[in-house]
Amino acid sequence: MSETIMSDEFPDRLSVDPNSPYYNADILSRDVGIRFKGIEKTNVEEYCISEGWVRVAAGNAKDRYGNQLTIKVHGPVEPYFRDKK
């Protein structure tokens, strides 16, 4: 049996949508937190560190396919693991 060792490095881009090519269940299972402009955000759907943006939910609005509408907001993004002490 080979064990994969989880690193503490984040991908440049990560999404919580399982249909996205940037979805990573292994990393998301570790309870990822996001600080955006120094404030912890709990409604982040996707982020990109290198481009400096997050996608956040736009209220309760949904598109015609029933997916949550999001807004892209620019600024410094700092992902972290909440389980790390």
N, C-alpha and C positions, 0 to 999 in steps of 0.2 A: 504494500500500500504506500502510495506517495501522499504526503501531506502538503498542501499549499500553505505557505506562510503569508498571512495578510500583512501588507505593508501599511504604513501610516501616510502614504502619499495619495493624494486625490487626483482623479483624472482632470484634465483641463475643462472638460464639459461633462455635466451629469444631469440626467433627467429622471423624474419619478414616474413618467409615463412608460408602461411596459412596451408600447408600440414604437417608441423612439429608438433610434440607433445608438443613443447616448445613455440608455438605461443600463444599470449595473446592479443586479440584485445583491451581490456579495457585499458591495460597499454600503448600499442602503440598509442592509440588515444590521449594520453597526451603529445605527442612530446618528445620522449626519446632521449637524447644525450649521446654519449659515449666518454669518454676520455681514450685513450690507451697510456700508457707510458707518460702521461701528455699532450698529443696532442689530440685535438678534431678530431674525425674521422666521416665522413659522409657516408662512403660506407660499414658499418658493417652490415652483414647479420645475424649474430648470435653471442652471447657472453656467457661465463661461468665465473662467478666471482671466485668461489672456485678453479677451475683449472687454472685460469689466462690465458685465450685465447680469441681471437675473430676470426671470419671467415669474410674475406673481399673479395670483388669481384676481380677476376683475369682478369682484362681488359675486353674485349668484348667477351671472349671465352665462348662457350656454350657446354654442353654435348650432347649426341645423342638424348636426350629427349627435348632439347631446354631450359634446366635450366642453369642459370648462374654458371660458375665454380668458386669455392672459394678456398682460401688458409687459413689455420689455422696458426695464428701468436701468439706466447706466450709473455706474459708480464702483468703488472698490469692493471686491467680493472676498470674503475669508471663510472658507469651509473648515469645519473642525468636527472631531468625534466627540459626542457628548459622554460616551462611556469612558473616555480617557481622563484620568485624574492627575 
